[in-house]
Amino acid sequence: MSRRLVPVVPTRTPLQTRVLVVCLVTGFATLLDSAVLTVAAPALRDGLGASTVQLQWILAGYSLTFGLALVPAGRLGDRYGRPWFLVAGLVLFALTSLVGASAQDADVLVVARLVQGVGAGMANPQVIGLLQDHFDGPARARSLGSYASTGAFAAVIAPLVGGSCSPRQVQRAGGSPWS
C-alpha cells in the first residue's frame, strides 16, 4: 500500500476572517495617512497660509506622535485588552481625521495631525497583537505577511491618493478647498 498525501487547505474561522479584515483595514488607513499629505504640502501652504514650520509639523507631527504612542499603547493593550484600545484608537483617528479635513487654519490642522498620530499609534500595536492572538503557525505568518503587504501598498499609493485629494482637485470636482 502506498500512502497518498493530501494537501492541507488552510481554513479560517469566521472570527479569524473578521479579525484579519479589521486589522488589515486599520493598518491600511493608519499607514496610508502617514504619507498622504506629502504631495499636498504646496496646496496646504497656499490654502491655509501655513508657514514652513507649520508644514513641517503637519507632515512630521503625525509620525512623531504615532511612534511615541506605539510602545505605551501596546503595553496598555496587553494589560487591559486589545479590542478596547483598537476601537479607542480608531475612533480618535477618525474624529481627528474629520477635524483635519475641515480645518480652516494651519494650527488646527497641526493639532489634528498630532492627535491623529496618537490614535494611529494606539490602534497599530493592537493589530499586531490581535493577529498573534488569533493565528498560529503558518496562518500567523500569512496574516502578518498580509499586514506587511497592506502597509507597503498603503505607502505606494499614498502620494496618488494625496494628489487626487488635494484642494485643487477637490475644487475642480465641485468641493470646497482648504481656504
N, C-alpha and C positions, 0 to 999 in steps of 0.2 A: 504494500500500500504506500502510495506516495501522499505526502501531506501537501495540501494546496493552501497557499497563503491568500487570504482575502484582505484587500486594502481596507484600512480603517478610515472611514469618512468622519472627519471631525464634526461634531454637532454642538450646538449651543442651546442652552435652556432659554426660554423667553426672558427670564430675568437677566441672563448674561447678554442677550441681544440688546435689551433696553439700556443696560449699564454701558455697553460699548458705544451705542449711538449717542447717549448723553455725553459720555466722555469725549468722543471724537468731535462732536459739535462744540462743546465747551473749549476744547483745545484749539479748534479751528478759529473760533471767534476771538478768543483772547490773544492768540498768536498773530492773527491777521491784523488786529488793531495795533500791534506794536510797531508796524511799519507802514500802515495805510496812509498816514498823513505826510510822509516824507515828500511825496511829489506835489502835495498841496501847499507847501510852505510859501511859495510866492503869492498864491491866492490868499492865504491867511494873512500874510504881511499887508497886502493891499486891502483886502476886505475888512479886516478887523483893526487895521492900523497897528499891527503887532511890531514891537521893536525886535532887534536881534536877540536880546536877552529873553524876551517872551517867547520867541520862536524856538530858542534852544530849550526852554522849559516845556513847551508844548510837545516837542519831538522827543526829548530825553526824559522828561519827568515821568512818563508812563513806565518806561523801562526801569527807571530808578526805583520807584515805589513797588513795581511788580517784583523786582529782585529782593527788595528789603522785606516784603511780606511773605515770601516763599517759605522760609525755614520756620518762623513762628507759626504761620498758618498750618503748615504741615504737622507740626508738633501738636497744635491745638486740635486738629482734625483727628490725629491718632488718639488723643486723650478723651475727647468729648463726642466724637462721631463725625465721620467724613461727609455723610449726606447733608447734615445741617450746614457745615461750612461751605460745601459746594453750592448749595442753594443761596446762602447768605452772600457769598462772593459773586454769584451770577446776578443776584438782584442789585447789589451795589454797582457792579459793572454795567448793567443795563440802564439803571437810573442815571448814572453819571454819563453814559453814552448819550442819552437824551438831552441832558443839560449841556454837554459839549456841542452836540449838533445844533442846538438852538441858541448858542452863545452869541451875544451881540458885542461882546467885549473880550479882548485878549486875556485879561486877568481871569475872567470867569472860565474861559477855556483852559487856562493853565491849571486852575484848581480842579476842574472837572477831570482833566487828564491825570493829575496826581492821584485823585481818589479812585479813578477808574483803574489805575495800575494796582492799587491796593486790592480792589475787588478781583482783578485777574490773578493777583498773587495769592489771594485766599482760595480761589477755585482750582488752580492748576495742581497744587500738590495733592488735592483730594482726587483728582483724575488718576494720577499715578497710583495712589493708594487703593482706590476702588478697583482699578484694573488688576492690581496684585491680589486683592482680596477675593475677586470673583473668578479669576482664571488661574489654572495650574499648568505646569509643564509646557508642552508646545503651544497650547492655547494661550498661555500667558505671553509667550514670546511673540505670537501672532498679534495679540491685542496691543502690546507695546510697540511692535513694528508698525501697526496701523496708526497708532498715535504719532509716532515719529514721522511717518509718511504724510499724515494730515498736517502736521506742523510745517514740514518742508513745502507742501503745496500752498499753505497759507502764506509763507514767506515769498514764494514765487509770484503769487497773484496779487499780493498786497499793493504793489505800485500800480497795477492795472485798475484795481478797484478804487484806489485813491485818486487816480487820474479821471476815472469816469464819474466820481462823486465830487469832484472839485466844484467850487462855487460857479465857475464859468459854465461847466457842463450842466449843472443844476439849473442855472438861469436860462440856458438855451432850451431846456426841457420844460420851462414854464414855472419852475420852483423859485424860491427866494434864496439868494446867495447870502453869505456872511457879510452883512453891512447894514 
